[in-house]
Amino acid sequence: MKTIKLKPGKERSLLRHHPWIFESAIHPLNNDVHTLHSLRAGDTIRIESDEGRFLAVASFSPKSQIRARVWSFDETCIVDHRFFKNAIRAALARRTALPIASNAFRAVHGESDGLPGVIVDVYGDTAVVQITSAGAERWKEAITQTIVSELGVARIYERSDSSVRTLEGLEPHQGWLHPPLAENEVRSTLVNFQEHGLKYAVDVASGQKTGFYLDQRENRALFAQAVKFANAQSVLNCYCYTGGFTLAALAGGAKEVISVDSSALALQHAKRHVELNDFDSARCEFIDADVPAVLRKYRSEGKSFDAIVLDPPKFAPSAQHAERAARAYKDINRVAFHILKPGGLLFTFSCSGGIDVELFQKIIASAASEAHSDAAILARVGATHDHPHSLAFPEGEYLKGLLVQKM
């Protein structure tokens, strides 16, 4: 195992067990040039402080600004097949702490489960794996074998098509990992699962993320309860994707649910989900359009709703985009307050890592103020508990949401 030393003072984050080492932290003088150039993507390396103190065992990524990602802070750690088996077993044990009301869940959540660049989602008898780091790519076979043995799934599909792979110098890849496709075999990528009594059928090959937004599971259940107890008859679901919050609104008793998305394919899946659950399609309207334009149209028409969901895509992929993203979040929430009835519910989200919880609340407060509305926070929410985030890794807390009531 080759060793890389850090600049003086750059060990502080590692001493707090943060798992990333940036290129700017590596000491250019205290590292042999030959060693740095001989390291290959995914190599396991030892990280030391400037004084030679052991800090971590990590994987090397020569093309990423995150030059190394920590596998372990234990000096005796050996990264091999057994390491991944133990890590995935620990991740699965962690999921037993709280019940999951679904046969679809996140089994491995990257850095927060000690496996940087490894995402594993389970949909019934099918696992979907996403590999986004050079280290995980090097050990993909071991990860695949462990998923088969520990999760007991029949199939594994790879969705390593995230843009993050480009930053790691990796080509996108997707397809069946297990079992291998036979010659001329065509295998369906449609998976079926249930969540809080509702039925879903998603395509793991073409859907967002690994096919579905599993991180919103408990928030969908909360919204169904909120719609029921608030007797919300008219609901607007913006950025509806395949209709998770649409089904929640219908399950809560809403009489009119308008679902808006700019993806015609996603809307087709949303319609099928309504039919799959035997809801009355006459209660639903699906609009293929830009959400801000639809919100402004309803404001100009004077149309209002008992409940509105705003679950937009990532407006700020990093802190550098936060200012622009803040304007976008405030714009859609301001108009939403305009068209929300007094006493109505707004369930609003941000999945942008560059927008933290405190800033997001300030944005929503500003939006309400500019819409001349008062509102009370009924609940603060995040990703469901099978998407844990380590106390030492705040970047893992990407999803934040507020359920507010207009006063």
C-alpha positions in Angstrom: 0.0 0.0 0.0 1.5 3.3 -1.1 1.4 6.4 1.1 0.3 9.9 0.4 1.0 12.8 2.9 -1.1 15.8 3.4 -0.1 19.5 3.8 0.2 20.7 7.4 -3.2 21.3 9.0 -5.1 19.4 6.2 -5.5 16.4 8.5 -8.2 18.2 10.6 -11.2 17.0 8.6 -9.9 13.4 8.6 -9.5 13.5 12.4 -13.2 14.4 12.5 -13.7 11.3 10.2 -14.8 13.3 7.1 -14.2 10.8 4.2 -12.9 13.1 1.4 -9.4 14.2 0.6 -9.2 17.0 -1.9 -6.3 17.5 -4.4 -5.4 20.8 -2.7 -4.8 19.0 0.6 -2.0 16.7 -0.8 1.5 17.8 0.0 3.4 18.2 -3.4 6.9 18.1 -1.7 6.4 15.4 0.8 5.2 12.9 -1.7 7.5 11.1 -4.2 6.6 12.2 -7.7 7.1 8.7 -9.0 4.6 7.4 -6.4 1.9 9.8 -7.4 2.3 9.1 -11.1 2.4 5.3 -10.6 -0.9 5.2 -8.7 -3.8 3.9 -10.7 -7.5 4.8 -10.4 -9.0 2.9 -7.5 -5.7 1.9 -5.9 -5.9 1.5 -2.1 -3.6 4.0 -0.4 -2.5 5.0 3.1 -3.1 8.6 4.1 -0.7 10.3 6.6 -0.3 13.7 8.1 2.7 15.9 7.2 4.4 14.5 10.4 3.8 10.9 9.3 0.8 10.2 11.5 -1.6 7.6 10.1 -5.0 9.1 9.2 -6.9 6.7 6.9 -7.0 3.9 4.3 -8.5 5.3 1.1 -9.0 4.8 -2.6 -7.1 7.0 -5.1 -8.8 8.9 -7.9 -6.2 10.7 -10.2 -8.7 12.8 -12.2 -11.1 14.0 -9.5 -10.8 17.0 -7.3 -11.7 14.6 -4.5 -8.4 12.9 -4.9 -9.0 10.1 -2.4 -12.1 8.7 -0.6 -11.8 7.0 2.8 -12.5 3.3 3.2 -11.5 3.1 6.8 -10.0 5.1 9.6 -8.6 1.9 11.1 -4.9 1.4 10.4 -5.3 -2.4 10.4 -8.0 -2.4 7.7 -7.4 -4.6 4.7 -9.6 -3.7 1.7 -10.6 -7.0 0.2 -13.7 -9.1 -0.5 -14.3 -9.6 3.2 -14.2 -5.8 3.8 -17.1 -5.2 1.4 -19.0 -8.2 2.9 -18.7 -6.8 6.4 -19.5 -3.2 5.3 -22.7 -4.3 3.4 -23.7 -6.5 6.3 -23.4 -3.6 8.7 -25.4 -1.4 6.3 -28.2 -3.9 6.2 -28.2 -4.3 10.0 -28.5 -0.5 10.3 -31.7 -0.7 8.3 -33.3 -2.9 11.0 -33.3 -0.1 13.6 -36.6 1.2 12.2 -39.3 -0.5 10.2 -39.6 0.1 6.4 -43.2 0.0 5.1 -42.1 -1.1 1.6 -40.3 -3.9 -0.2 -38.3 -1.2 -1.9 -35.5 0.4 0.1 -31.9 1.8 0.0 -29.5 -0.9 1.2 -26.3 1.1 0.9 -26.0 4.8 1.0 -22.4 5.7 -0.1 -20.2 7.5 2.4 -22.7 7.3 5.2 -22.5 3.5 5.1 -18.7 3.6 4.8 -18.7 2.8 1.1 -17.9 5.9 -0.9 -19.4 5.9 -4.4 -21.6 2.8 -3.8 -25.4 3.1 -3.9 -27.6 0.0 -3.7 -31.4 0.2 -4.0 -33.6 -2.9 -3.7 -36.9 -3.2 -5.5 -38.5 -6.5 -4.5 -36.3 -9.2 -6.0 -34.1 -6.8 -7.9 -31.2 -4.7 -6.7 -29.9 -1.6 -8.6 -26.3 -0.6 -8.0 -24.8 2.8 -8.8 -21.0 3.1 -8.8 -19.7 6.7 -8.8 -16.1 6.5 -7.5 -12.9 5.1 -8.9 -12.4 2.9 -5.8 -15.8 1.4 -6.0 -15.3 0.8 -9.7 -12.1 -1.2 -8.9 -14.1 -3.4 -6.5 -17.3 -3.7 -8.5 -17.1 -7.5 -8.8 -16.6 -8.0 -5.1 -19.6 -5.6 -4.4 -21.8 -7.5 -6.9 -20.9 -10.9 -5.3 -21.7 -9.5 -1.9 -25.0 -8.1 -2.9 -26.0 -11.5 -4.3 -25.0 -13.3 -1.1 -26.2 -10.8 1.5 -29.4 -9.4 0.0 -30.5 -12.6 -1.7 -31.8 -10.8 -4.8 -32.5 -12.6 -8.0 -31.2 -9.8 -10.3 -28.8 -6.9 -10.2 -28.9 -4.0 -12.6 -26.2 -1.3 -12.8 -27.2 2.3 -13.2 -23.7 3.9 -13.2 -24.7 6.7 -15.6 -24.4 9.6 -13.2 -22.5 12.7 -14.3 -20.3 12.3 -11.1 -18.5 9.4 -12.9 -17.2 11.9 -15.5 -15.5 13.8 -12.7 -13.9 10.6 -11.6 -12.7 9.9 -15.2 -15.1 7.0 -15.6 -17.2 6.2 -18.5 -21.0 5.8 -17.9 -22.2 2.2 -17.8 -25.5 0.5 -17.3 -26.8 -3.0 -17.9 -27.4 -6.3 -16.1 -24.6 -7.4 -13.7 -26.3 -10.6 -12.4 -27.1 -13.0 -13.7 -25.3 -12.4 -17.0 -27.6 -12.1 -20.0 -27.7 -15.2 -22.2 -27.1 -14.8 -25.9 -30.0 -13.0 -27.5 -31.8 -12.7 -24.1 -34.1 -9.8 -23.6 -34.8 -9.1 -20.0 -37.4 -6.7 -18.7 -36.2 -3.8 -16.6 -39.6 -3.2 -15.1 -39.8 -3.8 -11.4 -42.9 -4.0 -9.2 -43.1 -3.0 -5.5 -45.4 -1.7 -2.8 -45.1 1.2 -0.5 -47.5 2.0 2.4 -50.1 -0.2 0.6 -49.7 1.5 -2.8 -48.5 -0.3 -5.9 -45.7 0.9 -8.1 -44.1 -0.3 -11.3 -40.9 1.5 -12.4 -38.3 1.0 -15.1 -34.9 0.8 -13.4 -33.2 1.4 -16.8 -34.8 4.7 -17.7 -36.1 6.2 -14.4 -34.4 9.0 -12.4 -31.7 7.9 -10.0 -32.1 4.2 -9.7 -35.6 4.2 -11.0 -37.6 6.0 -8.3 -37.2 8.5 -5.4 -37.1 6.1 -2.5 -35.9 8.9 -0.3 -39.4 10.5 -0.2 -41.2 7.4 1.0 -42.2 8.6 4.5 -42.9 12.1 3.2 -45.4 10.7 0.8 -47.1 8.9 3.7 -47.1 12.1 5.7 -48.7 14.0 2.9 -51.5 11.4 2.5 -52.2 11.9 6.2 -52.0 15.7 5.9 -54.5 15.7 3.0 -56.9 13.5 4.9 -56.9 15.4 8.2 -56.9 18.8 6.5 -59.7 17.6 4.2 -57.8 18.9 1.2 -60.0 18.5 -1.8 -57.9 20.1 -4.5 -54.2 19.3 -4.8 -51.5 20.5 -7.2 -48.4 18.3 -7.5 -45.6 20.1 -9.2 -42.6 18.2 -10.6 -44.7 15.1 -10.1 -42.3 12.6 -11.8 -44.1 9.2 -11.8 -46.8 10.4 -9.4 -45.7 9.4 -5.9 -47.3 12.4 -4.2 -50.3 12.2 -6.6 -51.1 8.7 -5.3 -50.6 10.0 -1.7 -53.1 12.8 -2.4 -55.6 10.4 -3.8 -55.1 8.0 -0.9 -55.7 10.9 1.4 -59.1 11.5 -0.2 -58.4 14.5 -2.6 -61.1 14.9 -5.2 -59.0 16.8 -7.7 -55.3 16.2 -8.2 -53.4 18.1 -11.0 -49.9 16.7 -11.7 -47.4 18.7 -13.6 -44.1 17.6 -15.1 -42.0 18.4 -18.2 -41.4 14.7 -18.9 -44.1 13.1 -21.0 -42.6 9.6 -20.2 -42.8 10.3 -16.4 -46.5 11.4 -16.8 -47.3 8.2 -18.6 -45.9 6.2 -15.7 -47.9 8.5 -13.3 -51.1 7.7 -15.1 -50.4 4.0 -15.0 -49.8 4.2 -11.3 -53.2 5.8 -10.8 -54.8 2.9 -12.8 -52.6 0.3 -11.0 -54.1 1.4 -7.7 -57.7 1.5 -9.0 -58.1 5.2 -8.3 -60.7 7.1 -10.3 -58.8 8.7 -13.2 -61.5 11.3 -13.5 -60.1 12.9 -10.3 -56.7 13.4 -12.0 -55.3 15.8 -14.6 -51.8 15.4 -16.0 -50.1 18.4 -17.6 -46.9 18.2 -19.6 -45.5 21.7 -19.1 -42.9 23.9 -17.4 -43.9 24.2 -13.7 -43.2 28.0 -13.2 -45.3 28.8 -16.3 -48.2 26.7 -15.0 -48.0 28.3 -11.5 -48.1 31.8 -13.1 -51.0 30.8 -15.3 -53.0 29.6 -12.3 -52.2 32.9 -10.5 -53.4 34.9 -13.4 -56.6 32.8 -13.6 -57.3 33.1 -9.9 -57.3 29.4 -9.4 -56.4 28.2 -5.9 -55.7 24.9 -4.2 -56.1 23.3 -0.8 -52.6 21.7 -1.0 -49.5 22.1 -3.2 -46.4 20.0 -3.5 -43.2 21.5 -4.9 -40.5 18.8 -5.3 -38.2 20.3 -8.0 -35.0 18.8 -9.4 -31.6 19.9 -8.0 -31.3 23.7 -8.6 -27.9 23.9 -6.9 -25.5 21.0 -7.4 -22.9 22.8 -5.3 -22.5 25.9 -3.0 -21.3 27.9 -6.0 -24.8 27.7 -7.5 -26.6 28.6 -4.2 -27.5 32.2 -5.0 -29.0 31.4 -8.4 -30.8 28.4 -7.0 -32.2 30.5 -4.1 -33.9 32.8 -6.6 -35.4 29.8 -8.4 -36.7 28.3 -5.2 -38.1 31.6 -4.0 -39.9 32.2 -7.3 -41.8 29.0 -7.4 -42.7 29.1 -3.7 -43.8 32.8 -3.9 -46.3 32.0 -6.6 -47.4 28.8 -4.8 -48.3 30.9 -1.7 -50.4 33.2 -4.0 -52.5 30.3 -5.3 -52.7 28.4 -1.9 -56.0 28.8 -0.1 -56.0 30.2 3.5 -55.4 27.2 5.7 -53.9 25.3 2.8 -50.8 23.1 2.9 -47.6 23.6 1.1 -45.1 20.7 1.0 -42.0 22.1 -0.4 -38.5 20.5 -1.0 -35.0 21.1 -2.0 -32.6 18.3 -2.9 -29.7 20.7 -3.6 -26.6 20.0 -1.6 -25.7 23.7 -2.0 -28.8 24.8 -0.1 -28.6 23.9 3.6 -31.6 23.5 6.0 -31.3 27.0 7.5 -31.0 28.7 4.1 -33.9 26.8 2.7 -36.2 27.9 5.5 -35.1 31.5 5.0 -36.0 31.2 1.3 -39.5 29.9 2.0 -40.0 32.6 4.7 -39.0 35.2 2.1 -41.3 33.7 -0.5 -44.2 33.9 1.9 -43.4 37.5 2.9 -43.3 38.6 -0.8 -46.6 36.9 -1.4 -48.0 38.8 1.6 -48.7 35.5 3.4 -48.2 34.2 6.9 -47.5 30.5 7.4 -46.6 28.1 10.1 -44.2 25.1 9.9 -46.0 21.9 10.7 -43.1 19.6 10.0 -39.5 19.6 8.9 -38.5 16.5 6.9 -35.6 15.0 5.1 -34.7 11.7 3.4 -36.2 8.6 4.9 -34.2 6.7 7.5 -32.7 4.1 5.0 -30.9 7.1 3.6 -28.8 7.9 6.7 -26.1 10.6 6.8 -23.1 10.4 9.0 -22.6 13.1 11.6 -19.1 13.6 10.1 -20.4 13.9 6.6 -22.9 16.8 6.4 -22.9 16.6 2.6 -25.0 13.5 3.0 -28.0 15.6 4.1 -29.1 16.6 0.7 -32.9 16.4 0.9 -34.8 18.9 3.1 -38.5 19.8 3.2 -41.0 21.9 5.0 -44.7 21.2 5.4 -46.3 24.6 6.1 -49.8 25.8 6.5 -50.9 29.2 5.1 -52.5 31.3 7.9 
